[in-house]
């Protein structure tokens, strides 16, 4: 009887903790697996053979692999296949910006390749984002649907860059404005600089994905990144995914570097 009562209490206790919001759980007691899944390794290579090497080396050590314009233009969908063959998942970073129908069709094609994340430029406008979102939501469901991200203002753009194309608003205002528009147009999230995370999180709420490059673990060189945060700081600020390339790729032991980044996130979160 006593042990039955104990079991009931244990089940109630367990259910209470399962009901706690994920964000709270992530911040307070993030597991190594949760931290690992936040890391997107930037496959900044131009040969298919190199993709296979990295995918084999880092599958299970990072959460996803980013295939960008250079690699995709050189190797095509085979680059995505090579990652998937080693059990990895793909963020297709092709930043589409075109007429709504063309972007929607391109997103459908990305979905057919089985990518988990794909992106477009929010400056393409609400109709372009809505058409893309509606197309993938109609065609795919559950985990088969790629999640769509919008790029707001490229971090390489300055106030002068915007002014030269006729945009007079401050960069920070544009970033938040485009993030809100992306959310209202059905996007799952945005790609943003670490320094923009807090403003976007408070404008777009807890369920909007924020993917951030410009992250440097404490053990790595800064390279050409300027406005950086450590992985733990970016996660604390509210990032869901961190895009990390050279701190892993250029490390003497890339697998160990990925593990150290996981350590930093778990310790700092
Ligand atoms: O090697 P590193 O960690 O700097 O690589 C970051 C990746 O994120 C690269 O693929 C780079 O092109 C991309 N990226 C970036 N900064 C941005 C946007 C994208 O570094 N603002």
Boltz pocket constraint, residues with backbone or C-beta under 6 A from the ligand:
constraints:
  - pocket:
      binder: B
      contacts: [[A, 42], [A, 43], [A, 44], [A, 68], [A, 154], [A, 155], [A, 156], [A, 193], [A, 213], [A, 214], [A, 215], [A, 223], [A, 225], [A, 243], [A, 244], [A, 245], [A, 246], [A, 247]]
      max_distance: 6.0
